[in-house]
Amino acid sequence: MNMLRAIIVDDEPLAHRVLTEYIQDVPFISLIGQCYSATEALVFMQEEKVDLMFLDIHMPRLKGLDFLRTLQSPPSVIITSAYGEYALEGFELNVVDYLVKPISFERFLKAVQRASIRKEGGKEKHNTISEQPTESESSSIFVKTEKRLVQINFAEVNFLESYGNFVKVWLKDEYHLTPQTLTHMETVFPSSTFKRIHKSFVVNISAIDYVEGNRLFLKDGKELPIGKNFRSSFKRFLEGK
């Protein structure tokens, strides 16, 4: 993923503290400026190249969305606001995402990954008001595990396994445990190669050696069940129907 040069534009010091802490945990974002008004941000962007702007809506003198309208070539923008009623207006201005305060790290991470995809020229260029990210051409994803963010290539993942309130992301000889649901991970991984085969498993099609009955066998020797509710759709997919 490309490094994103980011600024925070918000009149609340607490918002700056939260976003700064989050940014420090994301290796592909560099915080290059903190502005407390739109006019301060305007001056800053005339002097520095900015890839991503975290923009509050309610600020003195010039509101965030009004400020955004004044920019002829704006950077990618993630709205950070305590008010959700401006979401439609924000997406009409082609913002990357709209985060409602208080912002969780999970939601923040999803938004900045979208911004990275947009910079890389992936398919996600037109936004909808949705929590679900559009599938992109990105070849990797950052996964939160314990206190680290680990970059994982999709091609190296054999399968995903539900593990209580966590998901095990299985590689060839190891797995990463991340605090996510399997349903969420299913939306993040490319649907062209990752298929749900069981309430507890999503498999990388390229990792399959063969299918026998209601079981499938991976090239690394592992064996996975095919759930009753997933058999028909999985069979149709394998047969190309």
C-alpha positions in Angstrom: 0.0 0.0 0.0 1.2 3.5 -0.8 2.0 5.9 2.0 -0.8 8.5 2.6 0.2 12.0 3.7 -2.7 13.0 6.0 -3.9 16.1 7.9 -6.6 16.5 10.5 -9.0 19.4 10.2 -11.1 19.7 13.4 -11.6 22.4 16.0 -11.8 19.8 18.9 -8.5 18.9 20.6 -10.1 15.5 21.7 -10.8 14.6 18.1 -7.2 15.3 17.3 -5.9 13.1 20.1 -8.1 10.2 19.1 -7.3 10.4 15.4 -3.6 10.9 16.1 -3.5 7.7 18.2 -5.3 5.8 15.5 -3.0 7.1 12.8 0.1 6.0 14.7 -1.2 2.4 14.6 -1.5 2.4 10.8 1.8 2.0 9.0 0.6 3.4 5.6 -0.4 6.9 7.0 1.9 9.7 7.8 0.4 12.6 9.8 1.9 15.7 8.4 -0.4 18.4 9.8 -3.0 19.3 12.4 -5.4 22.2 11.7 -8.1 23.6 13.9 -10.0 25.5 11.2 -10.7 25.3 7.5 -8.8 28.5 6.8 -5.7 27.1 8.6 -6.1 23.9 6.5 -6.3 26.0 3.3 -3.1 27.7 4.0 -1.4 24.4 4.9 -2.5 22.7 1.7 -1.1 25.5 -0.4 2.3 24.7 1.0 2.2 20.9 1.4 1.1 17.9 -0.7 -1.8 16.2 1.1 -3.3 12.8 0.1 -5.9 12.4 2.8 -7.8 14.8 5.0 -9.8 13.9 8.1 -12.5 16.7 8.1 -14.9 17.7 10.7 -18.2 19.4 9.7 -19.1 21.8 12.4 -16.2 24.3 12.7 -16.3 28.1 13.3 -16.4 30.5 10.4 -16.4 27.9 7.6 -18.1 24.6 7.9 -16.3 21.4 6.7 -18.5 20.7 3.7 -18.6 24.3 2.6 -14.8 24.3 2.8 -14.6 21.1 0.7 -16.7 22.8 -2.0 -14.2 25.6 -2.3 -11.3 23.2 -3.2 -10.7 22.8 -6.9 -8.5 19.7 -6.5 -9.3 18.3 -3.0 -7.4 15.3 -1.6 -9.2 12.2 -0.5 -11.5 13.1 2.4 -12.8 11.1 5.3 -15.5 13.0 7.2 -15.3 12.7 11.0 -18.4 14.2 12.6 -20.7 13.8 15.6 -23.7 14.3 13.2 -24.8 11.6 10.8 -27.5 13.6 9.0 -24.9 15.1 6.5 -23.8 11.7 5.2 -25.7 12.0 1.9 -24.4 15.5 1.2 -20.9 14.3 2.0 -21.0 11.4 -0.4 -22.4 13.7 -3.1 -19.1 15.5 -2.7 -17.3 12.2 -3.4 -15.8 11.7 0.1 -14.1 8.4 0.8 -16.1 7.6 3.9 -18.2 9.2 6.6 -17.3 8.4 10.2 -19.7 9.3 13.1 -18.0 10.1 16.4 -17.2 8.4 18.7 -15.1 6.5 16.1 -14.0 2.9 16.7 -10.6 1.8 15.5 -12.2 -0.9 13.3 -14.3 1.6 11.5 -11.4 4.0 11.2 -9.2 1.2 9.7 -11.9 0.3 7.1 -12.1 3.9 6.0 -8.4 4.5 5.6 -8.1 1.2 3.6 -10.7 2.6 1.2 -8.6 5.8 0.9 -5.5 3.7 0.1 -7.4 1.7 -2.5 -8.5 4.9 -4.1 -5.0 6.2 -4.3 -3.7 2.9 -5.8 -6.4 3.3 -8.5 -8.5 0.4 -7.4 -12.2 -0.1 -8.4 -13.5 1.7 -5.4 -14.0 5.1 -6.8 -17.7 5.8 -6.4 -19.0 5.8 -2.9 -22.4 4.6 -1.6 -23.7 5.1 1.9 -22.7 1.7 3.1 -20.6 0.0 5.7 -19.5 -2.6 3.1 -16.4 -1.9 1.2 -16.4 -2.4 -2.6 -14.1 -5.2 -3.8 -10.9 -3.8 -5.2 -7.8 -4.9 -7.1 -5.7 -4.5 -4.0 -3.6 -7.6 -3.4 -3.3 -7.3 0.3 -5.0 -6.2 3.5 -3.9 -5.0 6.9 -5.2 -7.2 9.7 -5.3 -6.2 13.4 -3.8 -8.8 15.6 -3.0 -8.1 19.3 -1.3 -4.7 19.2 0.0 -4.9 15.6 -1.3 -4.4 12.1 0.0 -7.2 9.9 -0.1 -6.9 6.1 -1.3 -10.1 4.5 -1.4 -11.0 0.9 -4.7 -12.5 -0.2 -2.9 -15.1 -2.3 -1.1 -16.5 0.8 -4.3 -17.1 2.8 -5.7 -20.6 2.6 -8.9 -20.1 4.6 -10.6 -18.1 7.3 -12.0 -19.8 10.5 -14.5 -18.4 12.9 -13.2 -18.6 16.5 -15.7 -17.1 18.9 -15.5 -13.3 18.6 -12.3 -13.7 16.5 -11.3 -15.0 13.1 -8.2 -17.1 12.4 -6.6 -16.1 9.1 -4.8 -19.3 8.1 -1.7 -19.2 6.0 0.4 -22.2 5.1 2.1 -22.9 8.4 0.5 -20.4 10.8 -2.5 -18.2 11.5 -3.2 -14.7 12.6 -6.0 -14.1 15.2 -8.0 -11.0 14.6 -10.9 -9.5 16.6 -13.4 -9.6 13.7 -16.5 -11.6 12.6 -16.3 -14.1 9.8 -19.2 -12.2 8.1 -17.2 -9.0 8.1 -14.0 -10.7 6.8 -16.0 -12.3 4.0 -16.9 -8.8 2.7 -13.3 -7.6 2.9 -11.6 -10.6 1.1 -12.2 -10.8 -2.8 -15.3 -12.7 -3.5 -13.9 -14.0 -6.8 -11.5 -16.3 -4.9 -12.8 -16.6 -1.4 -16.1 -18.5 -0.8 -18.1 -19.3 2.3 -18.4 -23.1 2.6 -19.6 -23.4 6.2 -20.9 -21.1 9.0 -17.4 -21.3 10.4 -15.2 -21.3 7.2 -14.4 -19.2 4.2 -11.9 -20.9 1.8 -9.5 -19.7 -0.9 -10.5 -21.6 -4.0 -6.9 -21.7 -5.2 -5.9 -23.6 -2.0 -8.2 -26.5 -2.7 -6.7 -29.8 -3.8 -10.0 -31.7 -4.3 -13.6 -32.1 -3.1 -15.0 -35.4 -1.9 -18.6 -35.7 -0.7 -19.2 -33.0 1.9 -15.5 -32.4 2.6 -12.9 -30.5 0.8 -9.1 -31.1 1.1 -6.5 -28.4 0.8 -3.1 -28.6 -0.8 -1.5 -28.3 2.6 -3.3 -31.4 3.8 -6.0 -29.8 5.9 -9.6 -30.9 5.6 -12.6 -28.7 5.9 -16.4 -29.4 6.1 -18.9 -28.1 3.6 -22.0 -27.0 5.5 -25.4 -28.2 4.4 -26.7 -24.7 3.7 -23.7 -23.9 1.5 -23.4 -27.1 -0.6 -25.6 -26.1 -3.5 -24.2 -22.6 -4.0 -20.6 -23.9 -3.6 -21.2 -26.7 -6.1 -22.7 -24.2 -8.6 -19.7 -21.9 -8.2 -17.2 -24.8 -8.8 -19.2 -25.9 -11.9 -19.1 -22.3 -13.2 -22.9 -21.9 -13.2 
